[in-house]
Amino acid sequence: MPNTFTEPEPSPLLLLLGVGEDPLSERGVDCPGGLPAPSDPDLVERAAAAKEALGDRAFILGHHYQRDEVIAFADVTGDSFKLAQKAAARPESEFIVFCGVHFMAESADILTSDDQIVVLPDMAAGCSMADMAAADQVEAAWRTLEAAGVADVTIPVTYMNSTAAIKAFTGEHGGTICTSSNAEQSLRWAFEHGEKVLFLPDQHLGRNTAVLDLGMDLADCVVFDPHKPGGGLTAQELAQARMILWRGHCSVHGRFTEQSVDEIREKVPGVNVLVHPECRHEVVLKADYVGSTEYIIKTLAAAEPGTSWAIGTELNLVRRLAEQHPDKRIMFLDRTICYCSTMNRIDLPHLVWALESLVEDRVVNQIVVDPETARWARVALDRMLALPGVGATPSD
């Protein structure tokens, strides 16, 4: 049964991809320098020529959510931490060109050597979730926990999708990092070392893991809102809570609703609903399968021919999976388009500009994490890598 992928409807709520900026939720500004026009028919040839000219000097990383036109030039594809690890395993490459978003490039800079240069083709490729937890907000939240008398028994656990500053805060305060694959192991470790967890910055991954994997009740979880005095919580609520969830979310995965699941089940009888754990709790409860991006990819690869799948994750990846598995019916869970607008800022014009600049021995958009921040962030990352069963192969 050949698969014909049905494009979602255009959404009036969607940011124009690569156009404009939102300084409250995105990093950086417009990319400096003269970019090739998007309609330039020679872009593919220019990208290929620049990559060939750089040879082993440049190592190009492509996140799963990137456009196909960018993935075509990636030396390796994967999730954020996997890509950072791949970069660290290529010390012979002078330049690490990270086709992803800002926090991913920061992780690559933390894990690579001092003489390697990490480049982000567009500095406006931020992450709205990561930017929902600013360093000063988290420091203020910790003071609130101290005032409530619970900081000493609270272990911070920070999702990989966070800034280097938040990872460093976590390392300095005895906590660890997690990915969506090993969140359960990270939380179990945290509860061995404390009575409570401050989970940053994605409330949905924290809640889903605590309830579905650790067997907690929803009543064990409270949401800390950094925009409200005291996080919008009383000292008693903080004392009674086991999971203190930061009020953050993924702008893509947070869009999927119970109605999305109900509609697809009515439309396609027998469909398998497969979603990412960054989705809302009520959506995860209605899904058949829940897992990280790598889990989603592996599940579809192992699925029986002729089966139908509705996927709740970023649209670029869902479309690519449909093309890779024409023997299965693969569709997007939502009715309307849901790209990661900041991830999509990395396009072929920006990649060509970055590569051609490196060919001319001109470094653009270098990502540099200061040594002190990098040191403490690395402490938190190393704690994660030391967890049983995690080793060197976690994924988001």
N, C-alpha and C positions, 0 to 999 in steps of 0.2 A: 504494500500500500504506500505509494509515494506521498510524502508529506509536503503540503503547501502551507507555508507560514502565513498567517493572517496578521497584517500590520494593525496595531491598535489605532484607535481614532486619535487625531490631533487633540491636544488638550489646551484650552485657553489659559490654563494656569502655568503652563510650562515656560520656563525662562528660555529666551532665544539662545540657542547653543552657541557659545563662543562670542556672544554679543552683550555688551554692557557688563556691569559688575554690581555686586551687593557688598559694600564695605563692612556690613555688620556680620556677615556670615562667610565671607570668602577672603582668602589671603591675597595680598598683592594687588597690583594694578595692571593696566594694559602692558603687554610685552614690549619692551623698548626695541628700537631698531626697525628697519624696513622688512616686513614680512612679504613673502611671495603671495600673490593674489590666490584665493581659494580655487579660482577657475583656471589657474595656470595649467595648461595641458602637459607641461614638462615636469611637473612636481614629482611624479613617480621616478622618472629618469634621474632627476637631480638628487633625490633621496638615495637612490641606489648608487649613484656616482660618489656622493659624499661618504656613504658608509664604506664603500670599497676603498676610497682614499685613506680613510682613517684606519681600516684594517683592525688589528687586535688592540689598537690604542683605545677604541671605544667599545663599550659593551652596552647594548640597548635592551632595557627591560620593559615589558609591556604587561600592564595589569589586565585581568580578564575583562574588565568593563570598558576597555579602550575600543575605539572605532576600528573596524577591519583595516582601513587604510593605514593605520598606525601599527597594528599587530603584524601586518605583512613585513615590517622591517625590524621586528623585535628578535633578538637572539634567543630570548627565553620569555615565556609567559607564565603567569601565576598570580597568587595573592600577594598581599603586601609584604608579609614577613618572609615568605618563601623567596620573593624577588630580592629582598635585602640580603638574605643569606647567600643567594646565588652571586650577588655582587661581591660579597666578602670572600667568596671562593675564587674570585678572578683577580688576584693581586697584580697580574701582568697588565691589566687594562688601566690605562691612565685616566680615562673618562668613563663615568657611569651615567648614561643618559636614561633617566627614570621617566617613563611614560606612565604616569599615575598622578597622584595628588601630593600635596606638600608634606604631610606627615610621613608618607611612605619614603620620600626622598630624604627626610630627616633620619629615618631609621637606617637607610642605606649609608648615610654619612657617619652615623654612630658605629656601625658594624664594619665599615671598610677602613683601610689604613689612612694615615694622615697625608700621604702623598697621592692619594686618589682624589679626583674631583668629581663631585656629584652635580649633575645638571638637570634642572626641571625645565622642559621646553617652554612652559608658560607659567609665570609666577602667580597668575590668578587661578591656577588649578588648586583650589583649596578643598576643604572638606567641612561641610556645614556641621556635621556631628562633632568633629574634633574641635571646631571653634565654639561649640556650645559650652565648653569647659575651659575658661581662661584661667591662667595661673593665679591671678589675684583673687578670682572667685573661689578657687579651690582652697587657697590659703585662708580666706575668710571663713569658708565652711568648716575647716579644721578648727579654727578658733571657736566656732559655735559648738563643735563637738567637745572641745576642751571645757567650755563654760557649762555644758550639760553634764560633765563628768564621765563621758564615755570614750574620749579619744584614746585613752590608755588601753582600752580593750577592743579597739577598732583597727582592722587591717585594710589598707586601701588596695583594691584590685582594679587595675586600669586596662581597658580594652586596647588592643594594638592600634585601633583607629583613634589615636589621640596625639597631641603635640608632644614634642620632645620635653617641653617644660613639665607637662603633666606626668610623663613617664619618670622624669627626674624626681618630682615630688613623691611619687609612689616609692621609688627606690630609697629615698632619704627617710621615709616614714615606715620602713619595714615591710612594704608591700611587694606585689608581683604584677607582671603583665599577663594577659591572657589573649588568646585568639578565640574565634567562635568554635574551633575544633577542640580546644583544651580548656574551655571555661570551667567545666565541671572539676577537672583536676586542680585548677588554680583556686577555685572556691573551697574545695575540700582542704587544700593546704592552708588557706587563710583561716579557716575555722579551727584548724589544729593549733594555730598561733594566736587566736583571739576569739572574742565572743561575737563580734559584729564585723560586717564588711561595708566599707564605703566603695560602691561600684561606679566607676567612671568610664566614659561619659554616656553610654547607651543604656537607658533604663530597661529596654525590652530584652536585650540579651541577658542582663542581670536577673530580671524577673523570671524569664523562661528557664534559665539554668537552675535557679534556686528552687522553683516550684516543680518543674518536670524532672530534673536530674537529682536534686538533693532532697526532694520530698517535703519541702517547706509549704506553709500555707501562704496565700496572698496576704493574709493579715500580718505575716512576719516582715512584709516589705513596706517601706515608706518611701516617698519621693521627695528628695531635697531640691527645692527650687531656688537657685542662686539669686533670682530677681526679687525674692521676698525676704523680709527680715527673719533671721533665724531659719532660713530655708522653708518658711511656712510651716514649721513643725515646733511642737512644744518639747520641753526637756523630757517630759514623761513619754512622749511618742518616740523620741530618740532612744530613751532607756529601754523601752519595750521592743523596739525593732531589732531584727537580726540582719536584714539587708537594707542599707541606706542607699537608695538608687538615685543617681544624679538625674536631673530632668534634662535628658538629651535623647536624641533619636536620629536615625538615618532618614534623610528626606526622601529617599527612594523606597526603602522597605516599609517606612511608616505609612505610605499611601495605601497599601493593600488593606482591605477591610473584610469583615465577615460577609458582606454583600458580594464582594468579588468572588469569594469561594462558592457561595450559594448560586450565583448566576452561572458560573462555569460548570457546576455539577448538573444544573438543570439543562444547560445547553449541550453538554457532552456526557451522556450516561457512562459510568464506569471510569471516568477520568481519574488519574492519580494526581493529587495536589501536593506539590513539593515546594517548600518555602525555606527561606533563610531565617535563622533564629533572631535576626534583628527586627523581624515582623512583630506586630502587636500580639499580645498573649492570646487574645480571642481568635486571631487568625491562625496562630500556631496550633491551638486546640482543635481547630476544624481541619487542619491539613492531615494528609496521610504520612508524609515524610518531612522531617525537619533536619537541616544540616548546613554546614559551611559551603562556600562556593566550590571547594574541591569535592565535597560530599555530593553536591548537586551534579557535578560533572561526572563523577564515577558512577552515581546511581543511574543516570541516563545511559551511560556506556554499557552498563550491565543489564539494562531493561530488555524485556522480550520484544521482538519485532511486532508491530501492529498495535502496541499499547499506546494509550493517550496520556499526555502529561501536561498539566498547567503549572508553570513555574513562577514563583513569586520572588524574583530578583531582578537585577538591572537588565534593561531591554537589549543592549548590545550583546550581552552574553547569551540571552535566551534565543535571539535570532541566530547567533553563531552555532549554538547547539542544534537548532532545527536544521541548519544546513549540513551539519556533520552527521546527523542521524535521520536521513530521509525515510528510513523504514519505520519510524515512529511518528505519531502525531504530537508535535510539541507546540505549545501555545503560551502566550503571555497571560498571567493571571488577571491583570487589570484590563479594563476596556480601553483605557486611554494611554497615551505614550508616557513612559516614565524612565527617561534617561537620568543618569547622574550628570547634572548640568555642568558641574565643575570638572569632573573627570573628562567630559567631552570637550573641554577647552584645549586639551592636547590634540591637535589636529595635524594634518600633513604640512600645512604652511609653517606652523611653529616648529615641527620636527625638522623640516628642511633648513629653516633658519638657524636652529641650534647646531645641526651637524655641519653646515657650511661654515658657520662661525668657527667651529673647532678646527676644521680643515685649514682655516686661515690663521690658526693659532690664537684665536680670540675666544676667551672663555666667557660665556653668557649665562646668566641665571644660575650661578653657583649656589648650592645649598650648604650652609656651614652651621653646625651646631657648636656652641661654645664649649670648651673643654669641661667645665664644671657640670654643666647640664648633661653633656654626653656621659660623663663618669657615673653620675647617679642613675641616669636612664639605663646605662649598661648593667648596673647592679640589679635593677628590676628585671631586665631581660634575662640576665643570667639565672636569677631565681626561677624564672619560668622554665628555662632550659634544663634546670636541675630536677624538675618535677618528674616523678615516676611515669614512665610511658610517654613522655613528651620528647625527650632527646633533642635531635636536630631537625625534626620534620613537622613542626606545627604549621597550621595554615589557618587563614581567616574564614 
